[in-house]
Amino acid sequence: MSKPGIDGHWRGGIVVSRAIRDAGMELIFEGFQNVHQIVEAAIQEDVDVIGLSIHSGAHFAYTQEIIDLLKERGVIDNIMILVGGVIPAKDFPKLREIGVANVYGPGSMTADIIEFIKTNVKR
């Protein structure tokens, strides 16, 4: 779980991280990082999922950069990307089009996020 950029909205990422941990999944909380650090950490830690907590307005740029870097490194097929934050619902389809597995906005239930991960991670 990481938060690209320096946006100070952090509560959602913390809540989801704790729920994932409490569900028995290994979680690496990276906090605030730039996109290169996120990709490097994901590759080094051999993660199955990158969770991004992103504030509206930057969600397309940061997500696309991460996807492009994962493609450059040849690992895009091995890592599922989930995005959450205050993102307009009208943007969810475009995020899925560029390669995000699912998007979670305000009010999303942590149980739904956990179930999605359990159902869709290939390992």
N, C-alpha and C positions, 0 to 999 in steps of 0.2 A: 504494500500500500504506500502510495507516495502522492505528494502534492506538487505538481510542477509549478514553477514560478514562485512568487512571493505573496500571493493572495492570502490574507489572514484568516479566511474562513476555514477553520480546522475541525470543528465539532463533529460534523458528519463522518469524516474520515476516521476519527477516533472511535466513534460509536460502532461503525461497521467493523473496524479492526478488532475491537474487543469481542464483538459477536462472533466473528470468524474464529478467533482464538478460542473462545468459550465453546464453540462447536467441535473443537478437537483438531482443527486444521493448524498446520504450522504457518505462522504469519511473520513476515519481515516488514516492520514498519520503518520506512525510510524518511518520513517527514518531508520537509521542503527540499526539493532537488531540481536541477535543471534536467532537460530531456536526455542529455547524454549520460548523466549520472543514473537516471532511472533505467535506461537500457543496459548500461554496464552492470549495475547491481542485479538486474533480472537475469542476465546471462551468467554472471559469476555464481549466483545462488541457484541456478537451474530451476527457476520458478515455473509453475504451471499457469499462473494468472498474474497479470499486472492490474492492480486496482488503482484507478486515478480519481482523486477528489479534485474536481475542477470547478471553479466559479464561472458562471455564464460570461460569455464574451471572449474567453480564451480557449474554450473547449475544442473548437475545430483546429486551431493552429497547433496547440500542444499535442493533441491526439494524433494529428496527421504527421507531425514531426517524429513522434515515437514510433508510429507504424512504419514510416519510411526508414528510420534507423534500424528497426528490427528486420526489415526486408534486406537492407544493405548487409546486415550481419548473417543473413540466411536462417534466421530463427523464427520468423513470423508464424510459421505453421505450428510451432511448438508452444506458443504462449497465447493464452486467451486474454483479451483486454476487456475490462469492465470500467465504465465511467460513471461517476456519480457526482452530484452537486446541484446547484441551482441552475438548471439547464432547461430552457423552454422545451416543452413536449414536442413542439413542431420540429425541433432539431434532432430528435431521437432517430428518425429514419435515415437522415443523412449520416449520422455517426455510425449507424449499422452498415450503411453502404460503404464507408471507407475502411471497415474492418473491425469495428467494435462488436463484441459478442452481445452485450446488453448495456442498457443505460438506466440509471436509477436517479430519479429526481426526489424532491422533498416529499416526505411522507412514505417513501418506500419502506417496506418491512424487511428487517434484517433476515428474518426466516426465509423470505423469497430469494434474497441474494445467496444465502447459504445453500438453499436447495438448487438454485441454478448452477452454482459451482459444482456441487456434488453430482449433479446430473450430466454436466457437460465436460468436465475435465477427463481427459482420455487415459490418464495413468491409473 
